[in-house]
C-alpha cells in the first residue's frame, strides 16, 4: 500500500473554483466513507480549509487511485470532473509526505508561516479517526505532521515570515503593506462584529481583542456557541485591554452592521450571508455618532453609496428618450455571442434610426425624428452591417459616446471595513463597488500575498521538512518489514518446539531439569543465528528502495504470506485499540 494525495489549493486553482468546490462537514464525511469503500483505497482523510481541499488515501494502485480519488472529489464538491481536473495536483509516497509536512509548517499557506493550519490538520485527523477511515499509515502521517509543524514554529522564526489569515486580512483593511498605518493603531477603539463562532471566527475575535477594539459582537446561527465565545472574550478582557463582548442572533446582523466599524465573517453557509443591499442599507443607516462633528461624514454617505453603483440594467436610465425594454429579450442571445449588454452598449439588434437616436441622447444631443423616419431600409442595412463587422472584430458593439473626464469627488474613506474569510464567500463580491465600504476577501488576500516577502527562516523550515520526510520514510519502511521478521521468528519458535517434542519421544526418561536446559540451549542458538540478519534487514529496509528485503526474507525462508498478513492485522488491531482508548481518555 502507498500514500496518495489528490487536491487543489490557492496555488493551483482560482478562488472562484475553490469557492465552488468547498466541502461542508457532511460532504467531508460522505467523501471519507465513499473513499474507504472504493476498491483502491484502504484508508482516507480529508484536509479542507479556506484555501485548499485535499484527499489523502492509502492505495494499492497508483493510476486507479488517482482516477478514483479525482472522481470522488468531483462528485462530492459538485464541480464537474472535466472542469476540476486542470486544477488538481497529485503527490505520491515521499512527495505526498513532503507536501503534508510543508502544509503543516505553513510553507504552502497563502500567508507563509501562519500557524492556524496545524489546528485544521488536527481536526482532519480527528474526523478520520471518528469515522475509522484512518489506519496505521494516516494516523502516523498526520500525527507526525502535527509534530513537524510544532517543531518548525518552536525551533525557527517562521512566525516572523507571516501571520494568520485573520491578521493578514486586518492588515490589508488597515491600509495594506507599506501604507504607514499599523493595524494596532487602526483597530484600537473600534466596534467589531464577528459572524460565526467556529475556529476561524474565534481566532478573529481573539485577534481583534488583542488589537484593542472597544467592543466585539458575536453572531451565530447556534446561539450557545456565540454566547460561549463572547463569554471567553469577557473572561479574558483584562488581558485584552478591557474589551466587552456580547452575543446576538443572526437576525440582528443588519442592525449591528449600522453600529460596527469592522465586520469579520466566516461561517459554514453555502450561500451569501451578507448581500450588497444589506451592506448598502447598513452604511446608509449608520447609527448617529455622539458628537455632531462625527455625524456629518456618516450622514453624507447615502448619496455616495447610491452613485457608486453601476447602471443596473438596460432601459432604466432616467431621461432616456427610448423604450429599451425590448432589448431585454435579446440579452441572453447577445451574452452568448460575446456582446456587452450593459448600459449604452446594449444596442445590438436595433435598427439604424434607433441607434442614432440613442447615440444622440448619450451625447446629450438631439435628433430630428423626421430625418430618422426618412431613412431607407438600405441605409439601415448598411449601418447595421458596419456594426456587425465591428462586433466581429472586437467582440462587442462599441459604445457611441464621447470619452468622459472623471472629475467627481474622490472615493470617501470607508466607514465599514469587511473581512470575509469564508469559502465559499459569505459576503457578496458586489460590495467591492460600494462607497463607504472596504471589503477584503480570500481572493484579494491571495493577490496581496503573492508578492509578500519570505523570511530567511523559511529555508531552515525547509531543511526540517526534508529531514522529517526522510525519517518518516525510514520508519515506515522499517515498520513494513516488521511483520515479516515477526513471522520469521514465530516460524523459528515453532521449529524449536517441534524438535523438543521429538526429543521427548526419543528420550522419554529425560528429567525436567535437563529437558529445560536443552530447550534453552536450542533457543539461544536460533536467536543468535537470527539476530544479526533480522537487525541488519531492518536497517536495510529503512533505506530508500529497501522494501524488497521483506520479499527476500519471505522467499528465502518460505514464509507463508497469510501468516505475515495476520501479524500485520494484529498490530493494526492493537494500535486501533490504543487510539480508541486515547480518544476515550480525552473525552
PEMOBEL-V941933 format. One record per residue. N is the residue number from 1. PHI is phi in radians with two decimals (NA if undefined). Layout:
((N | PHI) (N | PHI))
//
This chain:
((1 | NA) (2 | -2.45) (3 | -1.42) (4 | -2.38) (5 | -2.24) (6 | -2.19) (7 | -2.91) (8 | -2.53) (9 | -2.58) (10 | -1.10) (11 | -1.43) (12 | -1.95) (13 | -2.34) (14 | -1.19) (15 | -1.04) (16 | -1.05) (17 | -1.28) (18 | -1.02) (19 | -1.11) (20 | -1.28) (21 | -1.54) (22 | -0.99) (23 | -1.88) (24 | -1.29) (25 | -1.08) (26 | -1.12) (27 | -1.14) (28 | -1.11) (29 | -1.09) (30 | -1.13) (31 | -1.11) (32 | -1.10) (33 | -1.10) (34 | -1.23) (35 | -1.20) (36 | -1.24) (37 | -1.41) (38 | -1.28) (39 | -1.12) (40 | -1.30) (41 | -1.90) (42 | -1.90) (43 | -2.40) (44 | -2.74) (45 | -2.61) (46 | -2.04) (47 | -1.96) (48 | -2.11) (49 | -2.16) (50 | -1.21) (51 | -2.36) (52 | -2.79) (53 | -2.39) (54 | -2.33) (55 | -2.02) (56 | -1.78) (57 | -2.66) (58 | -1.72) (59 | -2.07) (60 | -1.76) (61 | -2.43) (62 | -1.16) (63 | -1.11) (64 | -1.13) (65 | -1.14) (66 | -1.07) (67 | -1.09) (68 | -1.20) (69 | -1.15) (70 | -1.11) (71 | -1.11) (72 | -1.14) (73 | -1.05) (74 | -1.11) (75 | -1.09) (76 | -1.51) (77 | -1.52) (78 | 1.48) (79 | -1.74) (80 | -1.00) (81 | -1.06) (82 | -1.07) (83 | -1.36) (84 | -1.38) (85 | -0.93) (86 | -1.06) (87 | -1.79) (88 | -1.44) (89 | -2.13) (90 | -2.28) (91 | -2.23) (92 | -2.33) (93 | 0.89) (94 | -1.05) (95 | -1.17) (96 | -1.19) (97 | -1.10) (98 | -1.04) (99 | -1.13) (100 | -1.11) (101 | -1.11) (102 | -1.13) (103 | -1.08) (104 | -1.08) (105 | -1.48) (106 | 1.50) (107 | -1.26) (108 | -1.82) (109 | -1.38) (110 | -1.04) (111 | -1.89) (112 | -1.04) (113 | 1.66) (114 | -1.19) (115 | -1.80) (116 | -1.15) (117 | -1.10) (118 | -1.06) (119 | -1.13) (120 | -1.21) (121 | -1.14) (122 | -1.08) (123 | -1.13) (124 | -1.10) (125 | -1.13) (126 | -1.07) (127 | -1.15) (128 | -1.14) (129 | -1.19) (130 | -1.10) (131 | -1.55) (132 | 1.03) (133 | -1.67) (134 | -1.77) (135 | -1.76) (136 | -1.07) (137 | -1.13) (138 | -1.26) (139 | -1.06) (140 | -1.08) (141 | -1.10) (142 | -1.24) (143 | -1.15) (144 | -1.17) (145 | -1.05) (146 | -1.08) (147 | -1.14) (148 | -1.12) (149 | -1.06) (150 | -1.15) (151 | -1.10) (152 | -1.06) (153 | -1.35) (154 | -1.54) (155 | -1.72) (156 | -2.27) (157 | -1.73) (158 | -1.04) (159 | -1.06) (160 | -1.32) (161 | -1.36) (162 | -2.97) (163 | -2.58) (164 | -1.13) (165 | -1.02) (166 | -1.08) (167 | -1.09) (168 | -1.11) (169 | -1.13) (170 | -1.14) (171 | -1.11) (172 | -1.14) (173 | -1.13) (174 | -1.22) (175 | 2.47) (176 | 1.49) (177 | -1.16) (178 | 1.35) (179 | -1.48) (180 | 1.43) (181 | -1.95) (182 | -1.36) (183 | -1.16) (184 | -1.15) (185 | -1.18) (186 | -1.26) (187 | -1.52) (188 | -1.03) (189 | 1.42) (190 | -1.42) (191 | -1.77) (192 | -2.11) (193 | -2.08) (194 | -1.97) (195 | -1.85) (196 | 1.95) (197 | -2.39) (198 | -1.43) (199 | -1.11) (200 | -1.18) (201 | -1.14) (202 | -1.12) (203 | -1.10) (204 | -1.10) (205 | -1.10) (206 | -1.12) (207 | -1.13) (208 | -1.09) (209 | -1.11) (210 | -1.16) (211 | -1.34) (212 | 1.73) (213 | -1.14) (214 | -1.47) (215 | -2.57) (216 | -2.23) (217 | -1.90) (218 | -1.93) (219 | -2.10) (220 | -2.70) (221 | -1.17) (222 | -1.70) (223 | -1.10) (224 | -1.08) (225 | -1.22) (226 | -1.13) (227 | -1.15) (228 | -1.16) (229 | -1.11) (230 | -1.09) (231 | -1.12) (232 | -1.08) (233 | -1.10) (234 | -1.15) (235 | -1.13) (236 | -1.89) (237 | -1.08) (238 | -1.11) (239 | -1.17) (240 | -1.49) (241 | 1.83) (242 | 1.10) (243 | -1.33) (244 | -1.88) (245 | -2.38) (246 | -2.61) (247 | -1.85) (248 | -2.40) (249 | -1.27) (250 | -1.07) (251 | -1.12) (252 | -1.55) (253 | -1.03) (254 | -0.98) (255 | -1.23) (256 | -1.09) (257 | -1.13) (258 | -1.27) (259 | -1.81) (260 | -1.41) (261 | -1.70) (262 | -2.30) (263 | -2.31) (264 | -2.03) (265 | -2.18) (266 | -2.71) (267 | -1.96) (268 | -1.70) (269 | -1.15) (270 | -1.59) (271 | -2.19) (272 | -1.17) (273 | -1.60) (274 | -2.10) (275 | -1.48) (276 | -1.09) (277 | -1.13) (278 | -1.11) (279 | -1.17) (280 | -1.06) (281 | -1.14) (282 | -1.15) (283 | -1.21) (284 | -1.16) (285 | -1.72) (286 | -0.92) (287 | -1.12) (288 | -1.04) (289 | -1.34) (290 | -1.20) (291 | -1.97) (292 | -1.20) (293 | -1.13) (294 | -1.49) (295 | -1.30) (296 | -1.03) (297 | -1.04) (298 | -1.33) (299 | -1.26) (300 | -1.52) (301 | -1.29) (302 | -1.01) (303 | -1.17) (304 | -1.10) (305 | -1.12) (306 | -1.19) (307 | -1.34) (308 | -1.34) (309 | -1.30) (310 | -1.32) (311 | -0.94) (312 | -1.33) (313 | -2.90) (314 | -1.29) (315 | 1.28) (316 | -2.01) (317 | -1.27) (318 | -1.08) (319 | 1.51) (320 | -1.20) (321 | -1.34) (322 | -1.95) (323 | -1.68) (324 | -1.59) (325 | -1.08) (326 | -1.11) (327 | -1.24) (328 | -1.04) (329 | -1.08) (330 | -1.62) (331 | -1.11) (332 | -1.09) (333 | -1.12) (334 | -1.15) (335 | -1.11) (336 | -1.15) (337 | -1.51) (338 | 1.62) (339 | -1.51) (340 | -1.42) (341 | -2.04) (342 | -1.56) (343 | 1.01) (344 | -1.24) (345 | -1.36) (346 | -1.46) (347 | -2.09) (348 | -1.08) (349 | 1.65) (350 | -1.35) (351 | -1.34) (352 | -1.10) (353 | -1.10) (354 | -1.14) (355 | -1.04) (356 | -1.16) (357 | -1.12) (358 | -1.12) (359 | -1.10) (360 | -1.14) (361 | -1.17) (362 | -1.04) (363 | -1.46) (364 | 1.03) (365 | -1.86) (366 | -2.27) (367 | -2.42) (368 | -1.41) (369 | -1.16) (370 | -1.19) (371 | -1.12) (372 | -1.13) (373 | -1.19) (374 | -1.38) (375 | -1.16) (376 | -1.60) (377 | -1.02) (378 | -1.11) (379 | -1.06) (380 | -1.08) (381 | -1.08) (382 | -1.13) (383 | -1.19) (384 | -1.13) (385 | -1.08) (386 | -1.12) (387 | -1.13) (388 | -1.11) (389 | -1.12) (390 | -1.11) (391 | -1.09) (392 | -1.12) (393 | -1.43) (394 | -1.92) (395 | 1.53) (396 | -2.83) (397 | -1.34) (398 | -1.20) (399 | -1.32) (400 | -1.75) (401 | -2.41) (402 | -1.33) (403 | -1.00) (404 | -1.86) (405 | -1.52) (406 | -1.40) (407 | -2.17) (408 | -1.23) (409 | -1.17) (410 | -1.11) (411 | -1.06) (412 | -1.22) (413 | -1.11) (414 | -1.15) (415 | -1.76) (416 | -2.40) (417 | -1.88) (418 | -2.06) (419 | -2.14) (420 | -1.87) (421 | -1.88) (422 | -1.56) (423 | -2.47) (424 | -1.25) (425 | -1.10) (426 | -1.54) (427 | -1.93) (428 | -0.99) (429 | -1.10) (430 | -1.11) (431 | -1.09) (432 | -0.96) (433 | -1.54) (434 | -1.37) (435 | -1.25) (436 | 1.47) (437 | -2.33) (438 | -2.15) (439 | -2.02) (440 | -2.07) (441 | -2.23) (442 | -1.03) (443 | -1.13) (444 | -1.22) (445 | -1.15) (446 | -1.09) (447 | -1.16) (448 | -1.21) (449 | -1.55) (450 | -1.05) (451 | -1.89) (452 | -1.15) (453 | -1.18) (454 | -1.82) (455 | -1.31) (456 | -1.14) (457 | -1.15) (458 | -1.04) (459 | -1.08) (460 | -1.15) (461 | -1.13) (462 | -1.09) (463 | -1.18) (464 | -1.07) (465 | -1.06) (466 | -1.07) (467 | -1.14) (468 | -1.22) (469 | -1.11) (470 | -1.09) (471 | -1.16) (472 | -1.13) (473 | -1.07) (474 | -1.11) (475 | -1.13) (476 | -1.18) (477 | -1.18) (478 | -1.15) (479 | -1.13) (480 | -1.13) (481 | -1.57) (482 | -0.98) (483 | -1.02) (484 | -1.18) (485 | -1.12) (486 | -1.10) (487 | -1.12) (488 | -1.12) (489 | -1.15) (490 | -1.13) (491 | -1.10) (492 | -1.11) (493 | -1.13) (494 | -1.15) (495 | -1.09) (496 | -1.05) (497 | -1.06) (498 | -1.14) (499 | -1.20) (500 | -1.15) (501 | -1.13) (502 | -1.17) (503 | -1.09) (504 | -1.08) (505 | -1.25) (506 | -1.40) (507 | -2.15) (508 | -1.14) (509 | -1.57) (510 | -1.16) (511 | -1.30) (512 | -1.11) (513 | -1.12) (514 | -1.22) (515 | -1.08) (516 | -1.14) (517 | -1.16) (518 | -1.12) (519 | -1.04) (520 | -1.12) (521 | -1.13) (522 | -1.09) (523 | -1.08) (524 | -1.13) (525 | -1.08) (526 | -1.12) (527 | -1.07) (528 | -1.16) (529 | -1.16) (530 | -1.55) (531 | -1.03) (532 | -1.06) (533 | -1.10) (534 | -1.26) (535 | -1.13) (536 | -1.16) (537 | -1.19) (538 | -1.15) (539 | -1.13) (540 | -1.17) (541 | -1.16) (542 | -1.29) (543 | -1.44) (544 | -0.97) (545 | 1.42) (546 | -1.49) (547 | -1.12) (548 | -1.24) (549 | -1.17) (550 | -1.12) (551 | -1.08) (552 | -1.10) (553 | -1.08) (554 | -1.07) (555 | -1.26) (556 | -1.13) (557 | -1.80) (558 | 0.92) (559 | -1.36) (560 | -1.28) (561 | -1.07) (562 | -1.18) (563 | -1.12) (564 | -1.08) (565 | -1.11) (566 | -1.15) (567 | -1.10) (568 | -1.09) (569 | -1.13) (570 | -1.12) (571 | -1.10) (572 | -1.14) (573 | -1.09) (574 | -1.11) (575 | -1.17) (576 | -1.10) (577 | -1.11) (578 | -1.11) (579 | -1.09) (580 | -1.11) (581 | -1.12) (582 | -1.10) (583 | -1.12) (584 | -1.14) (585 | -1.14) (586 | -1.17) (587 | -1.17))
//
